[in-house]
Amino acid sequence: MDEEEVSPAYAREVGSRLRDIRRQQGLSLQAVEDVSEREFKASVLGAYERGERVISVLRLQRLAGLYSVPVDQLLPRGPDAGPAAVDLHGGAAGAGDTGPVRIDLGHLDSLEAPERDVVRRYIGMIQIQRGDFNGRVITIRNEDVRALARVFERDESDMRRRLHELGIRV
């Protein structure tokens, strides 16, 4: 698609998505310039984010690699494909424990336990679905805990306890 074919509204939507992902990762425009070794200058990236310039597919792909996200996550979402609401309050593991669970992604990646790869893949699918790539903590819902419990042939409360034992539950 040529720049002439891209509507200003669509360019702004792409820019908004670029800004959202950059901010989720805690990066400033200058930090992206530095990390990319000046491939993405702060002023140009800012123009992309404001929708003043149209980013090429190749540059979009390179930026996705820099952010470690799938390319499609840098594109605008359809009207009913927005990120799901996230409840940021997960409780401690214990009797009668229900509700969302916060997972420490850094600890999950460094975990040396048999559950790591399966949990990591499941969490990765949630991140793609939500467009949530902050890379530090993610909150999973009751149904996610139940799904993991079924995969590991446990009941829900036992799965919550196991996540706590593994040290990945915040």
N, C-alpha and C positions, 0 to 999 in steps of 0.2 A: 504494500500500500504506500503510495507516495505521500509526502507531507501535505500536498494539496487536497488529498482525499480524506484526511483526518480532520474531523470537526473539532473546533475549539473546545466544545463540551467534553468530547472523548479525551482529548489531550489533557484536560484538567482532571478527569477521572483517573487516568493513568498516573498523572503526577501525584494525585492524592494518595493513590495506592503505594507509589514509590516512597512517599514521605512517611506513611503509616509503618511500612516495613522497616525503614531506616530508624525511625523513632523507637519501634518495639525492640530493636537491637541496641538501643542506647547510644547511637552514633550521631555525631554532629556532621554537618556538611563537610567541615574541614577534616574531620576524622576519616571520612570516606575518601577524601582526596589523598590523605596521607597513606591510608591502608592500600589504596589502589596505585600507589606510587605515581600520583598525578594523572593517571589515565582518566579519572573522573574528577575534573576540576570542580571545586565547590560552587562557583558561579554558574557553570553549565548544569550541574545537577540541580541546583536551585531553580533554574529556568525550566528544566524538565518537570520538577515538582509543582511549579506554579502553572504548568500547561502552556508556557510561553514558547517552548521548543518541543518538537516531537522526537522521541528517542527511536533510534533504528532497532530493528529486531536483533542484530548482532550485539549492539551495545546493551540492549535489554538482557540478552542472554549472559553477557559478561557481568553485568550488575547482579543478576540472580546468583551467579557463581560466587561473587564477592560476598553476598548476603547469605549464602548457603541455603537458598530456598528454591523450590521448583519455579521455572519461568512463569507458569500460569498464575502463580501467586502474586506476581507483580502487575497483573492485568485487572481491570475493573471486574467486579462481580455482577451477575445478573440481579434483577430486583428481588428475587426470593432466595438468593444464594449468599446473603450477608453473613458475617460471623455470628455464631450462636452466642446468646448471653452467657456470661461466665460468672459463676458464684465464687467469690474469692475466700469463702470461709469454710475450711475443712477442719474438722475436730480432731482430737487426739484419739488414738486407737484405744478402745475399751469396750466394756459391756454396753450393749444397746447403741453402739456407734453406728450412725447413719449419716448420710449427707455427703457432699463433695469431699474429695481428697486432693490435697495439694502435693504434687510430685516434684522433687528436686531433680531437675534434668542433668545438672552437672554431676551429681552423685550417681545418678542412674548410668550415665555414660562410663563412669570409672568403676562401677560395680563389678565384682567378680563372683557372680552367682548364676546358677543355671537359668533363672527366670529372666535375666537381663535382656537377652535378644528378643524374646517374645514381647515383653513389656515395652521395650524400645520401639519395636515395629508398630505396636498398637498405639502408643503415644504419638508416633510419627504420623499415623493416619488421622488422629484427632487434630494435630497441628495443621495438616493440610486442609482438613474440612473447615476448621475455624479460621485459617489464615493467621495463626498465632505462632510467631517465630521469635519470641523474645529470648529464647534460649536458656532461661534460668529456672523458671517454675511454671508448671501448668496445673490447672485444676481439672480433675476428671469427675464426672458425675456418677451418681449411684448406678445407673445402667452400665457405665464403663467398668466400674468395680465388679458388678455382677458378671459381665462378659469375661473379664479376666479370671474371675473365680471359676467359671465354667471351663475355660481353657486349661486351668491348672487342677481341675477336679477337686475344688474346695468349695466351701460355702462362703457367702459374702463376708461374714464377720471374720472367718479365718483368713480370707484374702487381705482384709484390712490389717489384721495383725501381722501377716507376712510382709506387707509393704512397710510397716513400721519396723519390723525386725531387720529388714534389709537396709534400713536407714535412708530410704528414698522418700518416705512420707514426711512432709514438713509439718 
